[in-house]
Amino acid sequence: MTTKKADFIWFNGAMVPWAEAKVHVMSHALHYGSSVFEGVRCYDSHKGP
């Protein structure tokens, strides 16, 4: 099964054509994987976070 590549992608706060979404080779996300945790949430509850 193959997946059709999207024509546009959310990049730097805007929808841009896939071919224009370029990440610099020296970006922190590529070197340290910092963007892997983007969107992870923690909710406080009576059992703790």
PQR file of N, CA, C, O and H, with PARSE charges and radii, in Angstrom:
ATOM      1  N   MET A   1       0.846  -1.169   0.000 -0.4000 1.5000
ATOM      2  CA  MET A   1       0.000   0.000   0.000 -0.0000 2.0000
ATOM      3  C   MET A   1       0.897   1.240   0.000  0.5500 1.7000
ATOM      4  O   MET A   1       1.864   1.305   0.759 -0.5500 1.4000
ATOM      5  N   THR A   2       0.590   2.197  -0.825 -0.4000 1.5000
ATOM      6  CA  THR A   2       1.353   3.446  -0.863 -0.0000 2.0000
ATOM      7  C   THR A   2       0.478   4.600  -0.401  0.5500 1.7000
ATOM      8  O   THR A   2      -0.746   4.561  -0.522 -0.5500 1.4000
ATOM      9  H   THR A   2      -0.196   2.144  -1.441  0.4000 1.0000
ATOM     10  N   THR A   3       1.116   5.604   0.116 -0.4000 1.5000
ATOM     11  CA  THR A   3       0.418   6.794   0.582 -0.0000 2.0000
ATOM     12  C   THR A   3       0.760   7.953  -0.333  0.5500 1.7000
ATOM     13  O   THR A   3       1.932   8.175  -0.638 -0.5500 1.4000
ATOM     14  H   THR A   3       2.111   5.636   0.214  0.4000 1.0000
ATOM     15  N   LYS A   4      -0.239   8.690  -0.772 -0.4000 1.5000
ATOM     16  CA  LYS A   4      -0.014   9.844  -1.636 -0.0000 2.0000
ATOM     17  C   LYS A   4       0.614  10.964  -0.821  0.5500 1.7000
ATOM     18  O   LYS A   4       0.112  11.326   0.244 -0.5500 1.4000
ATOM     19  H   LYS A   4      -1.191   8.510  -0.524  0.4000 1.0000
ATOM     20  N   LYS A   5       1.715  11.511  -1.328 -0.4000 1.5000
ATOM     21  CA  LYS A   5       2.381  12.614  -0.655 -0.0000 2.0000
ATOM     22  C   LYS A   5       1.506  13.858  -0.732  0.5500 1.7000
ATOM     23  O   LYS A   5       0.918  14.151  -1.773 -0.5500 1.4000
ATOM     24  H   LYS A   5       2.122  11.217  -2.192  0.4000 1.0000
ATOM     25  N   ALA A   6       1.428  14.581   0.372 -0.4000 1.5000
ATOM     26  CA  ALA A   6       0.624  15.805   0.420 -0.0000 2.0000
ATOM     27  C   ALA A   6       1.222  16.874  -0.486  0.5500 1.7000
ATOM     28  O   ALA A   6       2.441  16.954  -0.640 -0.5500 1.4000
ATOM     29  H   ALA A   6       1.906  14.343   1.217  0.4000 1.0000
ATOM     30  N   ASP A   7       0.364  17.694  -1.084 -0.4000 1.5000
ATOM     31  CA  ASP A   7       0.836  18.798  -1.915 -0.0000 2.0000
ATOM     32  C   ASP A   7       1.327  19.956  -1.058  0.5500 1.7000
ATOM     33  O   ASP A   7       2.235  20.687  -1.455 -0.5500 1.4000
ATOM     34  H   ASP A   7      -0.626  17.630  -0.959  0.4000 1.0000
ATOM     35  N   PHE A   8       0.724  20.123   0.121 -0.4000 1.5000
ATOM     36  CA  PHE A   8       1.101  21.203   1.030 -0.0000 2.0000
ATOM     37  C   PHE A   8       1.388  20.617   2.402  0.5500 1.7000
ATOM     38  O   PHE A   8       0.895  19.546   2.757 -0.5500 1.4000
ATOM     39  H   PHE A   8      -0.014  19.530   0.443  0.4000 1.0000
ATOM     40  N   ILE A   9       2.199  21.343   3.166 -0.4000 1.5000
ATOM     41  CA  ILE A   9       2.573  20.896   4.506 -0.0000 2.0000
ATOM     42  C   ILE A   9       2.595  22.096   5.443  0.5500 1.7000
ATOM     43  O   ILE A   9       2.920  23.209   5.030 -0.5500 1.4000
ATOM     44  H   ILE A   9       2.599  22.212   2.878  0.4000 1.0000
ATOM     45  N   TRP A  10       2.243  21.863   6.727 -0.4000 1.5000
ATOM     46  CA  TRP A  10       2.294  22.931   7.734 -0.0000 2.0000
ATOM     47  C   TRP A  10       3.752  23.097   8.129  0.5500 1.7000
ATOM     48  O   TRP A  10       4.363  22.166   8.654 -0.5500 1.4000
ATOM     49  H   TRP A  10       1.978  20.959   7.063  0.4000 1.0000
ATOM     50  N   PHE A  11       4.315  24.277   7.882 -0.4000 1.5000
ATOM     51  CA  PHE A  11       5.737  24.515   8.123 -0.0000 2.0000
ATOM     52  C   PHE A  11       5.950  25.940   8.590  0.5500 1.7000
ATOM     53  O   PHE A  11       5.568  26.884   7.898 -0.5500 1.4000
ATOM     54  H   PHE A  11       3.819  25.034   7.457  0.4000 1.0000
ATOM     55  N   ASN A  12       6.552  26.109   9.748 -0.4000 1.5000
ATOM     56  CA  ASN A  12       6.841  27.442  10.297 -0.0000 2.0000
ATOM     57  C   ASN A  12       5.600  28.315  10.392  0.5500 1.7000
ATOM     58  O   ASN A  12       5.667  29.517  10.133 -0.5500 1.4000
ATOM     59  H   ASN A  12       6.863  25.343  10.310  0.4000 1.0000
ATOM     60  N   GLY A  13       4.477  27.728  10.756 -0.4000 1.5000
ATOM     61  CA  GLY A  13       3.260  28.494  10.977 -0.0000 2.0000
ATOM     62  C   GLY A  13       2.468  28.829   9.732  0.5500 1.7000
ATOM     63  O   GLY A  13       1.610  29.711   9.769 -0.5500 1.4000
ATOM     64  H   GLY A  13       4.423  26.752  10.966  0.4000 1.0000
ATOM     65  N   ALA A  14       2.735  28.145   8.629 -0.4000 1.5000
ATOM     66  CA  ALA A  14       1.996  28.419   7.391 -0.0000 2.0000
ATOM     67  C   ALA A  14       1.916  27.152   6.541  0.5500 1.7000
ATOM     68  O   ALA A  14       2.743  26.248   6.663 -0.5500 1.4000
ATOM     69  H   ALA A  14       3.432  27.428   8.599  0.4000 1.0000
ATOM     70  N   MET A  15       0.904  27.110   5.680 -0.4000 1.5000
ATOM     71  CA  MET A  15       0.808  26.022   4.711 -0.0000 2.0000
ATOM     72  C   MET A  15       1.689  26.389   3.524  0.5500 1.7000
ATOM     73  O   MET A  15       1.491  27.430   2.898 -0.5500 1.4000
ATOM     74  H   MET A  15       0.233  27.845   5.581  0.4000 1.0000
ATOM     75  N   VAL A  16       2.657  25.540   3.215 -0.4000 1.5000
ATOM     76  CA  VAL A  16       3.572  25.806   2.104 -0.0000 2.0000
ATOM     77  C   VAL A  16       3.626  24.580   1.202  0.5500 1.7000
ATOM     78  O   VAL A  16       3.359  23.467   1.656 -0.5500 1.4000
ATOM     79  H   VAL A  16       2.819  24.694   3.723  0.4000 1.0000
ATOM     80  N   PRO A  17       3.970  24.770  -0.075 -0.5600 1.5000
ATOM     81  CA  PRO A  17       4.139  23.610  -0.948  0.2800 2.0000
ATOM     82  C   PRO A  17       5.223  22.678  -0.393  0.5500 1.7000
ATOM     83  O   PRO A  17       6.232  23.143   0.138 -0.5500 1.4000
ATOM     84  N   TRP A  18       5.017  21.392  -0.514 -0.4000 1.5000
ATOM     85  CA  TRP A  18       5.929  20.389   0.025 -0.0000 2.0000
ATOM     86  C   TRP A  18       7.381  20.662  -0.384  0.5500 1.7000
ATOM     87  O   TRP A  18       8.282  20.572   0.450 -0.5500 1.4000
ATOM     88  H   TRP A  18       4.198  21.014  -0.945  0.4000 1.0000
ATOM     89  N   ALA A  19       7.610  20.986  -1.628 -0.4000 1.5000
ATOM     90  CA  ALA A  19       8.966  21.194  -2.137 -0.0000 2.0000
ATOM     91  C   ALA A  19       9.657  22.407  -1.518  0.5500 1.7000
ATOM     92  O   ALA A  19      10.885  22.492  -1.545 -0.5500 1.4000
ATOM     93  H   ALA A  19       6.878  21.059  -2.306  0.4000 1.0000
ATOM     94  N   GLU A  20       8.892  23.343  -0.965 -0.4000 1.5000
ATOM     95  CA  GLU A  20       9.481  24.547  -0.373 -0.0000 2.0000
ATOM     96  C   GLU A  20       9.754  24.401   1.122  0.5500 1.7000
ATOM     97  O   GLU A  20      10.357  25.294   1.719 -0.5500 1.4000
ATOM     98  H   GLU A  20       7.895  23.274  -0.943  0.4000 1.0000
ATOM     99  N   ALA A  21       9.334  23.318   1.733 -0.4000 1.5000
ATOM    100  CA  ALA A  21       9.522  23.117   3.176 -0.0000 2.0000
ATOM    101  C   ALA A  21      10.919  22.549   3.421  0.5500 1.7000
ATOM    102  O   ALA A  21      11.107  21.334   3.479 -0.5500 1.4000
ATOM    103  H   ALA A  21       8.844  22.593   1.249  0.4000 1.0000
ATOM    104  N   LYS A  22      11.877  23.429   3.561 -0.4000 1.5000
ATOM    105  CA  LYS A  22      13.277  23.031   3.738 -0.0000 2.0000
ATOM    106  C   LYS A  22      13.728  23.309   5.172  0.5500 1.7000
ATOM    107  O   LYS A  22      13.416  24.358   5.734 -0.5500 1.4000
ATOM    108  H   LYS A  22      11.725  24.416   3.513  0.4000 1.0000
ATOM    109  N   VAL A  23      14.454  22.377   5.750 -0.4000 1.5000
ATOM    110  CA  VAL A  23      15.008  22.522   7.092 -0.0000 2.0000
ATOM    111  C   VAL A  23      16.523  22.593   6.960  0.5500 1.7000
ATOM    112  O   VAL A  23      17.130  21.763   6.282 -0.5500 1.4000
ATOM    113  H   VAL A  23      14.708  21.524   5.294  0.4000 1.0000
ATOM    114  N   HIS A  24      17.134  23.581   7.604 -0.4000 1.5000
ATOM    115  CA  HIS A  24      18.580  23.746   7.527 -0.0000 2.0000
ATOM    116  C   HIS A  24      19.286  22.561   8.183  0.5500 1.7000
ATOM    117  O   HIS A  24      18.821  22.054   9.204 -0.5500 1.4000
ATOM    118  H   HIS A  24      16.641  24.255   8.154  0.4000 1.0000
ATOM    119  N   VAL A  25      20.380  22.124   7.619 -0.4000 1.5000
ATOM    120  CA  VAL A  25      21.119  20.968   8.120 -0.0000 2.0000
ATOM    121  C   VAL A  25      21.661  21.195   9.537  0.5500 1.7000
ATOM    122  O   VAL A  25      21.917  20.228  10.254 -0.5500 1.4000
ATOM    123  H   VAL A  25      20.758  22.535   6.789  0.4000 1.0000
ATOM    124  N   MET A  26      21.838  22.437   9.947 -0.4000 1.5000
ATOM    125  CA  MET A  26      22.343  22.740  11.286 -0.0000 2.0000
ATOM    126  C   MET A  26      21.222  23.018  12.288  0.5500 1.7000
ATOM    127  O   MET A  26      21.488  23.520  13.381 -0.5500 1.4000
ATOM    128  H   MET A  26      21.630  23.223   9.365  0.4000 1.0000
ATOM    129  N   SER A  27      19.990  22.706  11.939 -0.4000 1.5000
ATOM    130  CA  SER A  27      18.880  22.987  12.853 -0.0000 2.0000
ATOM    131  C   SER A  27      18.984  22.125  14.119  0.5500 1.7000
ATOM    132  O   SER A  27      19.451  20.987  14.073 -0.5500 1.4000
ATOM    133  H   SER A  27      19.774  22.298  11.051  0.4000 1.0000
ATOM    134  N   HIS A  28      18.547  22.682  15.226 -0.4000 1.5000
ATOM    135  CA  HIS A  28      18.594  21.994  16.517 -0.0000 2.0000
ATOM    136  C   HIS A  28      17.778  20.701  16.471  0.5500 1.7000
ATOM    137  O   HIS A  28      18.169  19.696  17.065 -0.5500 1.4000
ATOM    138  H   HIS A  28      18.168  23.606  15.263  0.4000 1.0000
ATOM    139  N   ALA A  29      16.659  20.727  15.773 -0.4000 1.5000
ATOM    140  CA  ALA A  29      15.789  19.545  15.702 -0.0000 2.0000
ATOM    141  C   ALA A  29      16.493  18.356  15.048  0.5500 1.7000
ATOM    142  O   ALA A  29      16.330  17.223  15.503 -0.5500 1.4000
ATOM    143  H   ALA A  29      16.342  21.544  15.291  0.4000 1.0000
ATOM    144  N   LEU A  30      17.260  18.590  14.007 -0.4000 1.5000
ATOM    145  CA  LEU A  30      17.963  17.490  13.350 -0.0000 2.0000
ATOM    146  C   LEU A  30      19.109  16.959  14.198  0.5500 1.7000
ATOM    147  O   LEU A  30      19.333  15.750  14.246 -0.5500 1.4000
ATOM    148  H   LEU A  30      17.392  19.510  13.638  0.4000 1.0000
ATOM    149  N   HIS A  31      19.830  17.840  14.861 -0.4000 1.5000
ATOM    150  CA  HIS A  31      20.987  17.414  15.641 -0.0000 2.0000
ATOM    151  C   HIS A  31      20.614  16.749  16.959  0.5500 1.7000
ATOM    152  O   HIS A  31      21.271  15.796  17.378 -0.5500 1.4000
ATOM    153  H   HIS A  31      19.648  18.822  14.822  0.4000 1.0000
ATOM    154  N   TYR A  32      19.572  17.236  17.614 -0.4000 1.5000
ATOM    155  CA  TYR A  32      19.260  16.762  18.961 -0.0000 2.0000
ATOM    156  C   TYR A  32      17.880  16.117  19.097  0.5500 1.7000
ATOM    157  O   TYR A  32      17.523  15.666  20.185 -0.5500 1.4000
ATOM    158  H   TYR A  32      19.037  18.010  17.273  0.4000 1.0000
ATOM    159  N   GLY A  33      17.113  16.065  18.036 -0.4000 1.5000
ATOM    160  CA  GLY A  33      15.790  15.450  18.099 -0.0000 2.0000
ATOM    161  C   GLY A  33      14.802  16.219  18.959  0.5500 1.7000
ATOM    162  O   GLY A  33      13.844  15.635  19.465 -0.5500 1.4000
ATOM    163  H   GLY A  33      17.403  16.432  17.152  0.4000 1.0000
ATOM    164  N   SER A  34      15.015  17.511  19.132 -0.4000 1.5000
ATOM    165  CA  SER A  34      14.168  18.296  20.042 -0.0000 2.0000
ATOM    166  C   SER A  34      12.725  18.397  19.567  0.5500 1.7000
ATOM    167  O   SER A  34      11.828  18.564  20.393 -0.5500 1.4000
ATOM    168  H   SER A  34      15.793  17.985  18.720  0.4000 1.0000
ATOM    169  N   SER A  35      12.475  18.301  18.280 -0.4000 1.5000
ATOM    170  CA  SER A  35      11.102  18.433  17.788 -0.0000 2.0000
ATOM    171  C   SER A  35      10.299  17.147  17.964  0.5500 1.7000
ATOM    172  O   SER A  35       9.091  17.139  17.729 -0.5500 1.4000
ATOM    173  H   SER A  35      13.204  18.165  17.609  0.4000 1.0000
ATOM    174  N   VAL A  36      10.948  16.072  18.371 -0.4000 1.5000
ATOM    175  CA  VAL A  36      10.262  14.810  18.594 -0.0000 2.0000
ATOM    176  C   VAL A  36       9.193  14.951  19.669  0.5500 1.7000
ATOM    177  O   VAL A  36       8.166  14.275  19.613 -0.5500 1.4000
ATOM    178  H   VAL A  36      11.930  16.079  18.562  0.4000 1.0000
ATOM    179  N   PHE A  37       9.423  15.823  20.649 -0.4000 1.5000
ATOM    180  CA  PHE A  37       8.511  15.956  21.768 -0.0000 2.0000
ATOM    181  C   PHE A  37       7.494  17.070  21.587  0.5500 1.7000
ATOM    182  O   PHE A  37       6.712  17.332  22.500 -0.5500 1.4000
ATOM    183  H   PHE A  37      10.258  16.372  20.695  0.4000 1.0000
ATOM    184  N   GLU A  38       7.480  17.725  20.451 -0.4000 1.5000
ATOM    185  CA  GLU A  38       6.519  18.797  20.215 -0.0000 2.0000
ATOM    186  C   GLU A  38       5.109  18.215  20.246  0.5500 1.7000
ATOM    187  O   GLU A  38       4.820  17.235  19.559 -0.5500 1.4000
ATOM    188  H   GLU A  38       8.115  17.511  19.709  0.4000 1.0000
ATOM    189  N   GLY A  39       4.261  18.803  21.021 -0.4000 1.5000
ATOM    190  CA  GLY A  39       2.882  18.351  21.103 -0.0000 2.0000
ATOM    191  C   GLY A  39       2.600  17.397  22.253  0.5500 1.7000
ATOM    192  O   GLY A  39       1.438  17.093  22.523 -0.5500 1.4000
ATOM    193  H   GLY A  39       4.496  19.599  21.579  0.4000 1.0000
ATOM    194  N   VAL A  40       3.633  16.916  22.936 -0.4000 1.5000
ATOM    195  CA  VAL A  40       3.420  16.050  24.088 -0.0000 2.0000
ATOM    196  C   VAL A  40       2.886  16.896  25.229  0.5500 1.7000
ATOM    197  O   VAL A  40       3.442  17.951  25.534 -0.5500 1.4000
ATOM    198  H   VAL A  40       4.577  17.162  22.717  0.4000 1.0000
ATOM    199  N   ARG A  41       1.819  16.447  25.856 -0.4000 1.5000
ATOM    200  CA  ARG A  41       1.183  17.232  26.914 -0.0000 2.0000
ATOM    201  C   ARG A  41       1.195  16.469  28.231  0.5500 1.7000
ATOM    202  O   ARG A  41       1.244  15.240  28.262 -0.5500 1.4000
ATOM    203  H   ARG A  41       1.367  15.590  25.609  0.4000 1.0000
ATOM    204  N   CYS A  42       1.151  17.223  29.296 -0.4000 1.5000
ATOM    205  CA  CYS A  42       1.075  16.657  30.639 -0.0000 2.0000
ATOM    206  C   CYS A  42      -0.087  17.329  31.355  0.5500 1.7000
ATOM    207  O   CYS A  42      -0.150  18.557  31.412 -0.5500 1.4000
ATOM    208  H   CYS A  42       1.111  18.222  29.271  0.4000 1.0000
ATOM    209  N   TYR A  43      -1.002  16.545  31.897 -0.4000 1.5000
ATOM    210  CA  TYR A  43      -2.163  17.091  32.594 -0.0000 2.0000
ATOM    211  C   TYR A  43      -2.066  16.777  34.079  0.5500 1.7000
ATOM    212  O   TYR A  43      -1.840  15.630  34.465 -0.5500 1.4000
ATOM    213  H   TYR A  43      -0.951  15.547  31.850  0.4000 1.0000
ATOM    214  N   ASP A  44      -2.238  17.789  34.900 -0.4000 1.5000
ATOM    215  CA  ASP A  44      -2.230  17.616  36.339 -0.0000 2.0000
ATOM    216  C   ASP A  44      -3.555  16.986  36.770  0.5500 1.7000
ATOM    217  O   ASP A  44      -4.624  17.402  36.322 -0.5500 1.4000
ATOM    218  H   ASP A  44      -2.422  18.721  34.586  0.4000 1.0000
ATOM    219  N   SER A  45      -3.475  15.995  37.630 -0.4000 1.5000
ATOM    220  CA  SER A  45      -4.683  15.343  38.139 -0.0000 2.0000
ATOM    221  C   SER A  45      -4.482  15.005  39.614  0.5500 1.7000
ATOM    222  O   SER A  45      -3.422  15.285  40.174 -0.5500 1.4000
ATOM    223  H   SER A  45      -2.607  15.657  37.994  0.4000 1.0000
ATOM    224  N   HIS A  46      -5.471  14.417  40.234 -0.4000 1.5000
ATOM    225  CA  HIS A  46      -5.345  14.048  41.637 -0.0000 2.0000
ATOM    226  C   HIS A  46      -4.287  12.959  41.857  0.5500 1.7000
ATOM    227  O   HIS A  46      -3.814  12.773  42.978 -0.5500 1.4000
ATOM    228  H   HIS A  46      -6.332  14.189  39.779  0.4000 1.0000
ATOM    229  N   LYS A  47      -3.918  12.246  40.797 -0.4000 1.5000
ATOM    230  CA  LYS A  47      -2.872  11.223  40.870 -0.0000 2.0000
ATOM    231  C   LYS A  47      -1.484  11.792  40.585  0.5500 1.7000
ATOM    232  O   LYS A  47      -0.483  11.091  40.731 -0.5500 1.4000
ATOM    233  H   LYS A  47      -4.303  12.397  39.886  0.4000 1.0000
ATOM    234  N   GLY A  48      -1.423  13.051  40.182 -0.4000 1.5000
ATOM    235  CA  GLY A  48      -0.154  13.685  39.825 -0.0000 2.0000
ATOM    236  C   GLY A  48      -0.090  13.966  38.338  0.5500 1.7000
ATOM    237  O   GLY A  48      -1.029  13.672  37.598 -0.5500 1.4000
ATOM    238  H   GLY A  48      -2.237  13.621  40.064  0.4000 1.0000
ATOM    239  N   PRO A  49       1.029  14.539  37.901 -0.5600 1.5000
ATOM    240  CA  PRO A  49       1.134  14.877  36.467  0.2800 2.0000
ATOM    241  C   PRO A  49       1.308  13.652  35.593  0.5500 1.7000
ATOM    242  O   PRO A  49       1.410  13.775  34.372 -0.5500 1.4000
TER
END
